[in-house]
Amino acid sequence: MNAPAEPKQQPRWTRRKDARPEEISAAALDLFVERGYAGTRLDDVATRAGVSKGTVYLYFASKEDLFKAVVREGLVSPITEFRNEVLEQYQGSTFELLRLLVYGWWERIGATRISGIPKLIVAESRNFPEIAKFYLEEVVKPGQAVLEAIVARGIASGEFRRVDPHDTGTLLIAPLLLIALWRNSLGHYQPGAIDAKRILDAHLEMVRHALAATPARARKASS
């Protein structure tokens, strides 16, 4: 009886095709966060992903195209999901909706590798206007629109006092961006100096008091 044939080892480049774009974008995210946009080369992305440079070009036409894919997956997608699946269907109080947004941001963005992208944009947008314009259109403006919609909802329901939704939305996002920037810069040299969970809790408590239409409503929102 012949012994069973040894299974052939898979050639290096025959991994699952459907996994390749995700593996490439994950490698690219790591490098964009570590080296910035200017310092990231597609050769290095290919090496980090374990594929050939030609394989990268099968899925992404350029570094800019790859960067946009990374941002759409890690930042645009959570904003879209929150707007479509939470904001438009939520039946609870507006403050609880805001709480869901803040802690959802932490879980999906702030505590993850994608939180390094805002630092990249701040540092390099002047040198790369095309990615800056893209980021404004697909991340900043939709994110701001979600925040403004939440504030407007609270005003319309009588839960929030009358404030400017645009200005208030900008103030709401500011501490979240601070956390993201700190984690990906000075936080490496002073770990633990900013406790993100405590900052978010304090931020929400101040917002609750600042926006409440009356003190009684503020107490009700916290219960």
Protein Blocks (a to p, Z undefined) as FASTA:
>chain_A
ZZddddddddfklccfklmmmmmmmmmmmmmmmnommlpcfklmmmmnopafklmmmmmg
bfklmmmmmmmmmmmmmmmmmmmmmmmmocbdfklmmmmmmmmmmmmmmmmmklmmmmmm
mmmmmmmmmlmmmmmmmmmmmmmmmmmmmmmmmmmnomaccddfklmmmmmmmmmmmmmm
mmmmmmmmmghkacfklmmmmmmmmmmmmmpmbfklmmmmmZZ
